[in-house]
Amino acid sequence: MDDIGNSPECAASAPETSKDQESPMSERESMPCDVVIVGGGVAGLAAAIKLKQINAELEVIVLEKGSEIGAHILSGAVVDPKSLDELLPDWRDMGCPMAETPVTDNWHWVLSKGGKTSLPHAIMPPLMSNHGCYTGSLGNLARWLAEQAEGLGVMVFPGFPAADVMIDEEGRVAGVITQDMGVAADGSHKGDYQPGMEIHAKYTLFAEGARGHLTKQMKARYDLEANCQPQVYGLGIKELWDIDPKKHKPGRVIHTQGWPLSESDSWGGGFLYHQANGQVALGFVTALDYKNPWVSPYQEFQRWKQHPAIREYLEGGKRVSYGARAINEGGWQSVPKLAFPGGALIGCAAGFVNVPRIKGSHTAMKSGMLAAESIAAAIAAGNEKTELADYDAAVRSSWIAKELQLVQNAQPAVAKYGGDIGTALAGIDMWMRTLKIGLPVKMKHKPDYTYTGRADLYPKIDYPKPDGVISFDRLTNVAYSYTNHAEDQPVHLQVADLGLQKASELEVFGGPSARYCPAGVYEWLTDEKTGEPKFQINSQNCVHCKTCDIKDPNQNINWVTPEGGGGPNYPNM
């Protein structure tokens, strides 16, 4: 058996150590189980719960890289309860925090620089309705689901990132290896060094969320994207505010499009959700296929907050939390093959986000439940080495497929034709698909990084300075993500070729890493000794959004797991 972290294409995922650095404890301990789930989000936890509901004797382990369940979960969120109703029918009466705030009214605004036009929901396809949905913290929902899972006997281990995948002699996934602890920045072992543990499993579910680093490896190893289009992404940036109680309308849901991205020939939109306890969750999603390398998604978000219609809600309030995360936007045509020998992709690792609805938790949970059913049946039948082909088939015949097929052209239409024309075409396409009238062909898209243009072909953007009241600088906001990483550890943002970074990312594309990162991780500085540009990586700031891994124009940056428990610690996000 080997681990793919030692294969040539993945050699960067573990620090190299010489034999004289080996600790007496270097032999890894191991733990067997029936199923190991990589990722403690709602997809992974739904799978774990379903497995135990089907067969209480199954040994199920959930590994979560965050310091606690929910620490790395970031979403709007407006949740369609369809999967919760199926998984735990009495969830509304079980103390689930998502039950606190049902959606009460819906607004969709098209913003111009100083005004807005409200689109009536009556003209939108029925699928766009938020009737019957709930708004709240997806992180808190994950925390609650973890309690339900543990109550059924699931072993949930936060602070333990899965760093490598074990492959047996037959080429089958046989489990994962957790991250080594106590490794210094130079790769040597510190006094508290502890090697990661081998988790041996009959099946491994990858529920890492968008752009998971092990999911990337599985896609490459098993050629899972051979028959689908590339996944594309948006960067979602979010703040949580305590607002003036007089302005708070529990359950109000507002989505916006248009300004300010319309000024930079980009697309995306904002959201503002009135949640429990006088709080508003607001955020902004910028599609990462933008061409102008001078665009800063973070600055676009701060500018959006200054729009009179948004600022009106925030004046007199206080920001209490901040975070960012990449979101799958490829839709149905970007869903890869889901099963492979010994494992499967579930949730946002596979990419089930409904882009027009800005929802993916219900489809993510359902995929986890379908995978659990497939695994439980295979183990019960003694077919433990059978690839989970029935899981892939089950997803493609489920309501997940039906829902995503209705909106499959929405993202490509807006990406190709822009916010105004693209939105109109997307709406027409959704109505035609809903009414089953002459379904149009699938539109196509390319990977986000391929759209990035040369810096000299685009105008620089003069973003306004933050006022410290409504808008804030990045580093101040990062403090509100409560991000922390242990000092003296290997940098988990790995640049394959620093020479290429200077010659191309900086000199051709103008150093977009300094702008696309929402946490100020990347800087181009001047070396005091040589006077040459120096690429500075402030990995301590990283909020694990994965934007660099997606948008670097040369795909020269590889995100891998840092030491366990590192990263953001999102409260109520």
C-alpha positions as CSV (number, residue, x, y, z in Angstrom):
1,M,0.0,0.0,0.0
2,D,1.2,3.5,-0.7
3,D,-0.1,7.0,-0.1
4,I,-0.6,9.3,-3.0
5,G,1.1,12.1,-1.2
6,N,4.3,10.4,-2.2
7,S,3.5,10.1,-5.9
8,P,5.3,12.5,-8.2
9,E,2.3,14.7,-9.0
10,C,1.5,15.1,-5.3
11,A,4.9,15.2,-3.7
12,A,4.4,18.7,-2.5
13,S,1.6,17.6,-0.1
14,A,4.0,16.4,2.6
15,P,7.3,17.9,3.8
16,E,10.4,15.9,3.0
17,T,12.3,14.6,6.0
18,S,15.6,12.7,6.1
19,K,16.1,9.5,8.1
20,D,18.2,11.2,10.8
21,Q,15.2,13.5,11.5
22,E,12.9,10.6,12.2
23,S,11.4,10.5,15.6
24,P,11.1,7.3,17.7
25,M,7.4,7.9,17.3
26,S,7.6,8.1,13.5
27,E,5.8,4.8,13.0
28,R,2.2,5.8,12.4
29,E,-0.6,4.4,14.5
30,S,-3.6,3.1,12.6
31,M,-7.3,2.8,13.2
32,P,-9.7,0.6,11.1
33,C,-13.3,1.6,10.4
34,D,-16.0,0.9,7.9
35,V,-16.2,4.4,6.5
36,V,-14.1,7.5,6.9
37,I,-15.5,10.8,5.8
38,V,-13.1,13.7,5.0
39,G,-14.9,16.9,6.0
40,G,-17.3,17.8,8.8
41,G,-19.7,19.9,6.8
42,V,-23.4,19.2,6.2
43,A,-22.7,16.7,3.4
44,G,-20.3,14.6,5.4
45,L,-22.4,14.7,8.5
46,A,-25.6,13.8,6.6
47,A,-23.8,10.8,5.2
48,A,-22.6,9.8,8.6
49,I,-26.0,10.1,10.1
50,K,-27.6,8.1,7.3
51,L,-25.1,5.3,7.6
52,K,-25.8,4.9,11.3
53,Q,-29.6,5.1,10.6
54,I,-29.3,2.2,8.2
55,N,-26.8,0.1,10.2
56,A,-26.0,1.2,13.7
57,E,-23.1,-1.3,13.8
58,L,-21.1,0.4,11.1
59,E,-18.0,2.2,12.4
60,V,-18.0,5.7,10.9
61,I,-15.3,8.4,11.4
62,V,-15.6,12.0,10.4
63,L,-12.4,14.0,10.1
64,E,-12.6,17.8,10.2
65,K,-9.6,20.1,9.7
66,G,-11.1,23.0,11.6
67,S,-10.6,23.5,15.3
68,E,-14.2,22.5,15.8
69,I,-17.1,21.4,13.6
70,G,-18.4,24.6,11.9
71,A,-15.1,26.5,12.4
72,H,-14.5,26.6,8.6
73,I,-18.1,26.6,7.4
74,L,-19.2,29.8,5.6
75,S,-22.3,30.3,3.7
76,G,-25.1,32.9,3.4
77,A,-27.2,31.0,4.2
78,V,-30.8,30.4,3.0
79,V,-31.4,26.7,3.4
80,D,-34.0,24.6,1.6
81,P,-35.1,22.0,4.2
82,K,-35.8,19.3,1.7
83,S,-33.0,17.0,2.8
84,L,-33.3,17.8,6.5
85,D,-37.0,16.8,6.2
86,E,-35.9,13.5,4.8
87,L,-32.9,12.8,7.1
88,L,-34.4,14.0,10.4
89,P,-38.1,14.6,9.9
90,D,-38.6,16.1,13.4
91,W,-35.6,18.5,13.1
92,R,-37.8,21.6,13.8
93,D,-38.7,20.2,17.2
94,M,-35.2,18.9,18.1
95,G,-33.5,22.2,18.9
96,C,-32.0,22.7,15.4
97,P,-30.9,26.4,15.2
98,M,-31.9,26.6,11.6
99,A,-35.6,26.4,12.6
100,E,-35.4,29.8,14.3
101,T,-35.9,32.0,11.3
102,P,-38.1,31.0,8.4
103,V,-38.0,33.2,5.3
104,T,-40.8,35.8,5.5
105,D,-40.3,37.9,2.3
106,N,-38.1,37.9,-0.8
107,W,-36.5,40.8,-2.7
108,H,-34.3,40.8,-5.8
109,W,-32.7,44.1,-6.7
110,V,-30.9,45.2,-9.8
111,L,-28.5,47.9,-8.6
112,S,-27.2,50.9,-10.5
113,K,-24.6,53.2,-9.0
114,G,-27.1,55.2,-6.9
115,G,-30.4,53.4,-7.3
116,K,-32.2,50.1,-7.6
117,T,-34.9,48.3,-9.5
118,S,-36.8,45.7,-7.7
119,L,-37.7,42.6,-9.9
120,P,-41.0,41.0,-8.9
121,H,-40.6,37.3,-8.0
122,A,-43.7,36.6,-10.0
123,I,-41.7,36.8,-13.3
124,M,-39.0,34.4,-12.0
125,P,-39.2,30.6,-12.4
126,P,-40.9,28.8,-9.5
127,L,-37.6,27.2,-8.5
128,M,-36.3,30.7,-7.5
129,S,-38.8,31.0,-4.7
130,N,-37.5,30.9,-1.1
131,H,-40.9,30.0,0.3
132,G,-40.6,27.3,3.0
133,C,-36.8,28.0,3.4
134,Y,-34.9,29.1,6.5
135,T,-32.1,31.6,7.0
136,G,-29.3,31.2,9.6
137,S,-25.8,30.0,10.2
138,L,-24.7,26.9,8.2
139,G,-21.9,26.5,10.7
140,N,-24.4,26.2,13.5
141,L,-26.4,23.7,11.5
142,A,-23.2,21.7,11.1
143,R,-22.5,21.8,14.8
144,W,-26.1,20.6,15.5
145,L,-25.8,17.8,12.9
146,A,-22.5,16.7,14.5
147,E,-24.3,16.4,17.9
148,Q,-26.9,14.1,16.2
149,A,-24.2,12.1,14.5
150,E,-22.3,11.6,17.8
151,G,-25.5,10.6,19.5
152,L,-25.8,7.8,17.0
153,G,-22.2,6.7,17.6
154,V,-20.3,8.4,14.9
155,M,-16.7,9.3,15.8
156,V,-16.2,13.0,15.0
157,F,-12.6,14.2,15.2
158,P,-12.1,18.0,14.7
159,G,-8.6,19.4,14.3
160,F,-7.5,16.4,12.2
161,P,-7.0,17.2,8.5
162,A,-6.7,14.4,6.1
163,A,-3.4,15.1,4.4
164,D,-2.9,12.1,2.2
165,V,-4.8,9.2,0.7
166,M,-3.8,5.6,1.0
167,I,-4.0,3.4,-2.2
168,D,-3.8,-0.4,-1.9
169,E,-2.1,-2.8,-4.3
170,E,-5.2,-2.9,-6.5
171,G,-5.3,0.8,-7.0
172,R,-8.2,1.2,-4.6
173,V,-8.6,4.0,-2.0
174,A,-8.0,2.3,1.3
175,G,-8.3,5.3,3.7
176,V,-6.5,8.4,4.6
177,I,-3.5,9.7,6.7
178,T,-4.1,12.6,9.0
179,Q,-1.7,15.6,9.0
180,D,1.6,15.3,10.9
181,M,1.8,17.6,13.9
182,G,4.9,19.4,15.2
183,V,6.7,19.8,11.8
184,A,8.9,22.9,11.6
185,A,9.0,25.2,8.6
186,D,12.2,23.6,7.4
187,G,10.6,20.2,7.5
188,S,12.4,19.0,10.7
189,H,10.6,17.5,13.6
190,K,10.0,19.7,16.6
191,G,9.9,18.4,20.2
192,D,6.2,17.9,20.1
193,Y,6.2,16.0,16.7
194,Q,3.5,13.5,16.3
195,P,3.0,11.6,13.0
196,G,-0.4,11.5,11.5
197,M,-2.6,8.4,11.9
198,E,-3.6,6.0,9.2
199,I,-7.4,5.6,9.0
200,H,-8.1,2.4,7.2
201,A,-11.6,2.2,5.7
202,K,-13.6,0.0,3.4
203,Y,-14.9,3.2,1.8
204,T,-13.7,6.9,1.9
205,L,-16.1,9.8,1.2
206,F,-14.5,13.1,0.2
207,A,-16.7,15.9,1.6
208,E,-14.0,18.7,1.6
209,G,-16.1,21.4,0.0
210,A,-15.2,23.4,-3.0
211,R,-11.7,22.8,-4.4
212,G,-10.6,20.2,-1.8
213,H,-7.0,19.4,-2.1
214,L,-7.5,15.6,-1.8
215,T,-10.5,15.8,-4.2
216,K,-8.2,17.4,-6.7
217,Q,-5.9,14.4,-6.5
218,M,-8.8,11.9,-6.8
219,K,-10.1,13.7,-9.9
220,A,-6.6,13.5,-11.5
221,R,-5.8,9.9,-10.4
222,Y,-9.1,8.4,-11.6
223,D,-9.8,10.9,-14.5
224,L,-13.1,11.8,-13.0
225,E,-13.6,14.9,-15.2
226,A,-13.1,13.1,-18.5
227,N,-16.7,13.5,-19.5
228,C,-17.7,16.8,-17.9
229,Q,-16.8,20.4,-18.2
230,P,-14.3,22.1,-15.9
231,Q,-15.6,23.3,-12.6
232,V,-15.7,27.1,-12.2
233,Y,-16.1,29.1,-9.1
234,G,-17.1,32.3,-7.4
235,L,-15.5,33.9,-4.4
236,G,-18.0,34.6,-1.6
237,I,-17.0,37.2,1.0
238,K,-19.3,37.6,4.0
239,E,-19.7,39.8,7.1
240,L,-22.1,39.3,10.0
241,W,-23.5,42.5,11.5
242,D,-25.6,43.4,14.5
243,I,-27.9,46.1,13.2
244,D,-30.3,48.6,14.6
245,P,-33.4,46.6,15.9
246,K,-35.7,49.1,14.2
247,K,-34.3,48.0,10.8
248,H,-34.3,44.3,11.4
249,K,-36.9,42.3,9.7
250,P,-36.5,38.6,10.7
251,G,-36.6,36.3,7.7
252,R,-36.2,39.0,5.0
253,V,-34.0,37.8,2.1
254,I,-32.5,40.3,-0.4
255,H,-30.4,39.4,-3.4
256,T,-28.8,42.0,-5.7
257,Q,-27.1,42.0,-9.1
258,G,-25.5,44.7,-11.3
259,W,-23.5,47.5,-9.6
260,P,-20.6,47.6,-8.8
261,L,-19.4,44.6,-10.9
262,S,-21.1,46.0,-13.9
263,E,-18.4,48.8,-14.0
264,S,-15.5,46.3,-14.3
265,D,-17.1,43.9,-16.8
266,S,-17.4,41.2,-14.2
267,W,-20.4,39.5,-12.8
268,G,-21.8,38.2,-9.5
269,G,-24.1,39.6,-6.8
270,G,-24.8,40.4,-3.2
271,F,-27.0,39.1,-0.5
272,L,-28.5,40.4,2.7
273,Y,-30.3,38.0,5.1
274,H,-32.1,39.1,8.2
275,Q,-31.4,36.3,10.7
276,A,-32.0,35.6,14.4
277,N,-30.9,37.8,17.3
278,G,-31.0,41.1,15.4
279,Q,-28.2,40.0,13.0
280,V,-27.9,40.4,9.3
281,A,-25.6,38.2,7.2
282,L,-24.4,40.1,4.1
283,G,-22.0,39.1,1.5
284,F,-20.9,39.4,-2.1
285,V,-20.0,36.8,-4.7
286,T,-17.6,37.6,-7.6
287,A,-17.4,35.1,-10.4
288,L,-13.7,34.1,-10.7
289,D,-13.8,34.1,-14.5
290,Y,-13.2,37.9,-14.5
291,K,-10.7,39.1,-17.1
292,N,-9.4,42.4,-15.7
293,P,-6.5,41.3,-13.4
294,W,-6.9,44.6,-11.5
295,V,-10.3,43.5,-10.1
296,S,-10.3,43.0,-6.3
297,P,-13.3,41.0,-5.2
298,Y,-12.8,42.2,-1.6
299,Q,-12.9,45.8,-2.7
300,E,-15.9,45.2,-4.8
301,F,-17.7,43.9,-1.7
302,Q,-16.7,46.9,0.4
303,R,-17.8,49.2,-2.4
304,W,-21.2,47.4,-2.7
305,K,-21.8,48.0,1.0
306,Q,-21.7,51.8,0.3
307,H,-24.7,51.6,-2.0
308,P,-27.5,53.6,-0.4
309,A,-29.9,50.6,-0.4
310,I,-27.4,48.5,1.5
311,R,-25.8,51.2,3.6
312,E,-29.3,52.1,4.9
313,Y,-29.4,48.8,6.8
314,L,-25.9,49.0,8.2
315,E,-25.8,52.5,9.5
316,G,-25.9,52.4,13.3
317,G,-24.9,48.8,13.3
318,K,-21.6,46.9,14.1
319,R,-19.7,44.3,12.1
320,V,-19.0,41.2,14.3
321,S,-17.5,38.6,12.0
322,Y,-15.8,38.2,8.6
323,G,-14.9,35.4,6.2
324,A,-14.5,34.2,2.7
325,R,-14.9,30.9,0.7
326,A,-14.9,29.8,-2.9
327,I,-18.2,28.5,-4.2
328,N,-18.8,26.0,-7.0
329,E,-20.6,27.6,-9.9
330,G,-20.1,25.1,-12.8
331,G,-23.6,23.6,-12.4
332,W,-24.8,20.2,-13.6
333,Q,-22.4,20.0,-16.7
334,S,-19.4,20.3,-14.3
335,V,-20.4,17.4,-12.0
336,P,-17.6,14.8,-12.5
337,K,-17.8,11.0,-12.2
338,L,-18.7,10.6,-8.5
339,A,-17.5,7.1,-7.6
340,F,-14.1,5.4,-8.0
341,P,-12.5,2.3,-6.4
342,G,-12.9,2.6,-2.7
343,G,-14.4,6.1,-2.6
344,A,-16.7,8.8,-3.8
345,L,-17.2,12.5,-3.9
346,I,-20.1,14.1,-2.1
347,G,-21.4,17.7,-1.5
348,C,-19.4,20.6,-2.8
349,A,-16.4,18.4,-3.4
350,A,-18.5,17.2,-6.4
351,G,-20.2,20.5,-7.1
352,F,-24.0,20.5,-6.6
353,V,-24.6,24.3,-6.0
354,N,-27.7,25.7,-7.7
355,V,-26.2,29.0,-8.8
356,P,-29.3,31.1,-9.4
357,R,-30.8,30.1,-6.1
358,I,-27.4,30.5,-4.3
359,K,-28.1,27.2,-2.5
360,G,-26.2,24.0,-2.2
361,S,-26.6,22.7,1.3
362,H,-29.8,20.7,0.4
363,T,-28.2,19.1,-2.6
364,A,-25.0,18.5,-0.7
365,M,-26.8,16.7,2.1
366,K,-28.8,14.6,-0.3
367,S,-25.7,13.4,-2.2
368,G,-24.2,12.3,1.2
369,M,-27.4,10.4,2.0
370,L,-27.4,8.7,-1.4
371,A,-23.7,7.7,-1.0
372,A,-24.4,6.3,2.5
373,E,-27.2,4.2,1.1
374,S,-24.9,2.8,-1.6
375,I,-22.1,2.0,0.9
376,A,-24.4,0.4,3.5
377,A,-25.9,-1.8,0.8
378,A,-22.4,-2.8,-0.5
379,I,-21.1,-3.7,3.0
380,A,-24.3,-5.6,3.9
381,A,-23.9,-7.7,0.7
382,G,-20.3,-8.4,1.4
383,N,-19.3,-6.5,-1.8
384,E,-16.8,-4.2,0.0
385,K,-14.5,-3.9,-2.9
386,T,-17.3,-2.9,-5.3
387,E,-17.1,0.5,-6.9
388,L,-20.1,2.6,-5.9
389,A,-21.5,2.9,-9.4
390,D,-25.0,2.8,-8.1
391,Y,-24.3,5.9,-6.1
392,D,-23.4,7.8,-9.2
393,A,-26.5,6.5,-11.0
394,A,-28.7,7.4,-8.0
395,V,-27.5,11.0,-8.0
396,R,-28.1,11.3,-11.8
397,S,-31.7,10.0,-11.4
398,S,-32.5,12.0,-8.3
399,W,-34.1,15.4,-7.7
400,I,-30.6,16.8,-7.5
401,A,-30.2,16.2,-11.2
402,K,-33.7,17.4,-12.0
403,E,-33.1,20.7,-10.1
404,L,-29.6,21.4,-11.5
405,Q,-30.6,20.6,-15.1
406,L,-33.3,23.3,-14.9
407,V,-30.6,25.9,-14.2
408,Q,-27.6,24.5,-16.1
409,N,-27.3,27.4,-18.5
410,A,-27.7,30.2,-16.0
411,Q,-24.0,30.6,-15.1
412,P,-22.7,30.1,-18.6
413,A,-25.2,32.6,-20.0
414,V,-24.3,35.4,-17.6
415,A,-20.6,34.6,-18.0
416,K,-20.7,34.8,-21.8
417,Y,-23.2,37.7,-22.3
418,G,-22.8,39.8,-19.2
419,G,-25.2,40.7,-16.3
420,D,-28.1,42.3,-18.2
421,I,-28.4,40.2,-21.4
422,G,-27.1,37.0,-19.7
423,T,-29.6,37.3,-16.9
424,A,-32.4,37.7,-19.4
425,L,-31.2,34.7,-21.4
426,A,-30.8,32.6,-18.2
427,G,-34.3,33.5,-17.1
428,I,-35.8,32.5,-20.5
429,D,-33.8,29.3,-20.5
430,M,-35.0,28.4,-17.0
431,W,-38.6,29.1,-17.9
432,M,-38.3,27.0,-21.0
433,R,-36.8,24.1,-19.1
434,T,-39.5,24.4,-16.4
435,L,-42.2,24.3,-19.0
436,K,-40.3,21.6,-21.0
437,I,-40.5,23.7,-24.2
438,G,-37.8,22.9,-26.7
439,L,-34.9,22.6,-24.2
440,P,-31.9,24.5,-25.5
441,V,-28.4,22.9,-25.7
442,K,-25.9,23.1,-22.9
443,M,-23.6,26.1,-22.9
444,K,-20.0,25.6,-22.1
445,H,-17.3,27.3,-20.0
446,K,-13.5,27.2,-19.4
447,P,-11.5,27.1,-16.2
448,D,-11.5,30.5,-14.4
449,Y,-7.8,31.1,-14.6
450,T,-7.8,31.0,-18.4
451,Y,-9.9,34.2,-18.6
452,T,-7.3,36.3,-16.8
453,G,-6.0,39.0,-19.2
454,R,-2.7,40.8,-19.5
455,A,-2.4,43.7,-17.1
456,D,-1.4,46.2,-19.8
457,L,-4.7,45.5,-21.7
458,Y,-6.9,46.6,-18.8
459,P,-7.4,49.8,-16.8
460,K,-6.4,49.9,-13.2
461,I,-9.3,50.3,-10.8
462,D,-9.2,53.2,-8.3
463,Y,-11.1,51.7,-5.3
464,P,-12.3,54.1,-2.6
465,K,-10.5,54.0,0.8
466,P,-12.4,52.3,3.6
467,D,-14.2,54.6,6.0
468,G,-13.8,52.3,9.0
469,V,-17.6,52.5,9.6
470,I,-19.3,50.7,6.7
471,S,-16.2,49.6,4.8
472,F,-12.9,48.2,6.2
473,D,-9.4,47.3,5.1
474,R,-8.6,43.6,4.6
475,L,-6.3,43.1,7.6
476,T,-8.8,44.6,10.0
477,N,-11.5,42.4,8.7
478,V,-9.3,39.2,8.8
479,A,-9.0,39.8,12.5
480,Y,-12.8,39.2,12.7
481,S,-12.4,35.8,11.1
482,Y,-10.4,34.7,14.2
483,T,-7.9,33.0,11.9
484,N,-4.8,31.5,13.5
485,H,-2.1,29.0,12.4
486,A,0.6,27.5,14.5
487,E,3.9,29.3,14.0
488,D,6.9,27.6,12.6
489,Q,5.2,25.1,10.3
490,P,5.6,24.5,6.5
491,V,3.9,27.0,4.4
492,H,0.7,25.4,3.1
493,L,0.5,27.6,0.0
494,Q,3.1,26.0,-2.2
495,V,4.5,27.8,-5.2
496,A,5.9,25.4,-7.7
497,D,8.1,27.8,-9.6
498,L,9.0,31.2,-8.0
499,G,10.7,32.3,-11.2
500,L,7.5,31.8,-13.2
501,Q,5.6,33.7,-10.5
502,K,7.8,36.8,-11.1
503,A,8.1,36.5,-14.9
504,S,4.4,35.8,-15.5
505,E,2.1,36.4,-12.5
506,L,3.8,39.7,-11.8
507,E,5.3,41.0,-15.0
508,V,2.5,39.8,-17.4
509,F,-0.6,39.8,-15.2
510,G,0.3,42.6,-12.8
511,G,0.4,40.4,-9.6
512,P,-3.3,39.7,-9.3
513,S,-2.7,37.5,-6.2
514,A,-2.4,40.7,-4.1
515,R,-5.9,41.5,-5.2
516,Y,-7.9,38.3,-5.5
517,C,-6.9,37.0,-2.1
518,P,-9.6,38.3,0.5
519,A,-7.1,37.9,3.4
520,G,-4.0,39.7,2.3
521,V,-1.9,36.6,2.1
522,Y,0.0,37.6,-1.0
523,E,2.2,40.7,-1.5
524,W,4.8,41.7,-4.0
525,L,7.5,43.6,-2.1
526,T,10.9,45.0,-3.1
527,D,13.8,43.0,-1.7
528,E,15.9,45.4,0.3
529,K,19.2,43.8,-0.7
530,T,18.7,43.2,-4.4
531,G,16.0,45.7,-5.2
532,E,14.2,42.9,-7.1
533,P,10.5,42.0,-6.6
534,K,9.9,39.5,-3.8
535,F,6.8,37.3,-3.5
536,Q,5.7,37.4,0.1
537,I,3.3,34.8,1.5
538,N,1.6,35.7,4.7
539,S,0.2,32.2,5.3
540,Q,-0.9,33.1,8.9
541,N,-3.7,35.1,7.3
542,C,-5.1,32.3,5.2
543,V,-8.9,31.8,5.6
544,H,-8.8,28.6,3.5
545,C,-11.0,30.1,0.7
546,K,-8.9,28.3,-2.1
547,T,-9.1,31.3,-4.4
548,C,-5.3,31.3,-5.1
549,D,-5.5,27.6,-6.1
550,I,-8.3,28.5,-8.6
551,K,-7.3,31.9,-10.0
552,D,-3.5,31.9,-10.3
553,P,-3.1,32.4,-14.0
554,N,-0.4,29.7,-14.3
555,Q,-1.9,27.3,-11.8
556,N,1.4,27.7,-10.0
557,I,0.0,27.8,-6.4
558,N,-1.1,24.6,-4.7
559,W,-3.2,24.8,-1.5
560,V,-2.5,21.9,0.9
561,T,-3.6,21.3,4.5
562,P,-1.8,23.2,7.3
563,E,-1.5,21.8,10.8
564,G,-4.7,20.7,12.4
565,G,-7.0,23.3,13.9
566,G,-5.4,26.1,11.8
567,G,-7.4,28.6,9.8
568,P,-10.5,30.6,10.6
569,N,-12.7,30.0,13.6
570,Y,-16.0,31.3,12.4
571,P,-18.7,32.1,15.0
572,N,-22.3,31.9,13.9
573,M,-21.3,32.1,10.2
